[in-house]
Amino acid sequence: MQFLDALKSFVIDHVFLPLLVDDFAKGGPKASKNEIHSPWSDESHFGSVWWMDVRTRLATNMKALRKARGWSQEALADEAGLDRTYVSGIERKVKNPTITVIERIAVALGCPLGELLD
């Protein structure tokens, strides 16, 4: 019995604790290599394309395409059949538009839907 207690203590002190400390130092254990990165982390997990979350990519691309056409938010909203405040909310990343709304915006801007999300 004394041997088993000593072995258990050794394993905990020399195997498990160092692993826990190492995980903690790295920011905690990860669920998998493919987990979604944290918005506060600059590390990407699929490559450099994915450094922004999808709402940021949509807002950035939508605004760039809108400005390239010389449109105001109101003009884009009229073309897409949306309210101006909703378009503003999407560009400010406070609204989560459905895929149907994103499609309406893409049609209004005359671009493929994927161009807004890439």
C-alpha positions in Angstrom: 0.0 0.0 0.0 2.8 2.4 0.9 4.4 1.7 -2.5 1.1 2.6 -4.3 0.8 5.8 -2.4 4.3 6.8 -3.2 3.8 5.9 -6.9 0.5 8.0 -7.0 2.2 11.0 -5.4 5.2 10.7 -7.9 2.9 10.5 -10.9 0.8 13.5 -9.7 3.9 15.6 -8.9 6.0 14.7 -12.0 3.5 13.9 -14.7 0.1 15.5 -14.2 1.0 18.8 -12.6 3.7 19.7 -15.2 1.1 19.1 -17.9 -1.5 21.2 -16.2 1.0 24.0 -15.6 2.2 23.8 -19.2 -1.4 24.0 -20.5 -2.2 26.9 -18.2 0.9 28.8 -19.4 -0.2 28.4 -23.0 -3.7 29.8 -22.2 -5.4 26.5 -21.3 -6.0 23.3 -23.1 -7.5 23.5 -26.6 -10.4 21.5 -27.8 -8.8 20.7 -31.2 -6.5 22.1 -33.8 -9.5 23.3 -35.8 -11.3 25.2 -33.1 -12.4 28.7 -33.8 -9.9 31.3 -32.6 -10.7 33.8 -30.0 -11.7 37.3 -31.3 -9.0 38.7 -28.9 -6.3 36.5 -30.4 -4.2 37.4 -33.5 -3.5 33.7 -34.1 -5.4 32.2 -37.0 -6.0 28.5 -37.2 -6.7 28.0 -40.8 -4.4 30.5 -42.3 -4.1 34.3 -42.8 -7.5 34.6 -44.5 -9.3 33.8 -41.3 -7.8 36.5 -39.0 -11.1 38.4 -38.9 -14.4 37.1 -37.7 -17.2 36.8 -40.3 -19.0 40.0 -39.1 -15.9 42.0 -39.5 -15.2 40.6 -43.0 -18.8 41.3 -44.0 -18.7 44.9 -42.6 -15.4 45.7 -44.2 -16.2 44.3 -47.6 -19.7 45.7 -47.7 -18.5 49.2 -46.8 -15.6 49.0 -49.4 -17.9 47.9 -52.2 -20.5 50.5 -51.2 -18.0 53.3 -51.2 -16.4 52.1 -54.5 -19.8 52.7 -56.1 -20.1 56.1 -54.5 -23.2 55.1 -52.5 -24.3 56.2 -49.1 -25.7 53.7 -46.6 -29.1 55.0 -47.5 -28.6 54.4 -51.2 -27.5 50.8 -50.5 -30.4 50.3 -48.2 -32.8 51.5 -50.9 -31.3 49.2 -53.5 -31.4 46.2 -51.1 -34.9 47.0 -49.7 -33.5 47.4 -46.2 -33.7 50.2 -43.6 -30.7 52.5 -43.5 -30.2 51.9 -39.8 -30.0 48.2 -40.5 -27.3 48.7 -43.1 -25.5 51.0 -40.6 -25.8 48.3 -37.9 -24.2 45.7 -40.2 -21.3 47.9 -41.0 -20.8 48.7 -37.3 -21.0 44.9 -36.5 -23.9 45.3 -34.1 -26.4 43.4 -36.3 -26.3 39.7 -37.4 -27.9 39.6 -40.8 -29.4 36.4 -42.1 -28.0 34.8 -45.3 -31.1 36.1 -47.1 -30.3 39.7 -46.2 -26.6 39.2 -47.2 -27.8 37.9 -50.5 -30.0 41.0 -51.0 -27.0 43.2 -50.3 -24.9 41.2 -52.7 -27.5 41.6 -55.5 -27.8 45.3 -54.8 -24.0 45.7 -55.0 -23.8 43.5 -58.1 -21.3 41.2 -56.6 -21.2 37.4 -55.8 -22.4 36.6 -52.3 -19.0 35.1 -51.4 -17.2 38.4 -52.2 -18.9 39.9 -49.1 -17.7 37.2 -46.9 -14.2 36.6 -48.2 
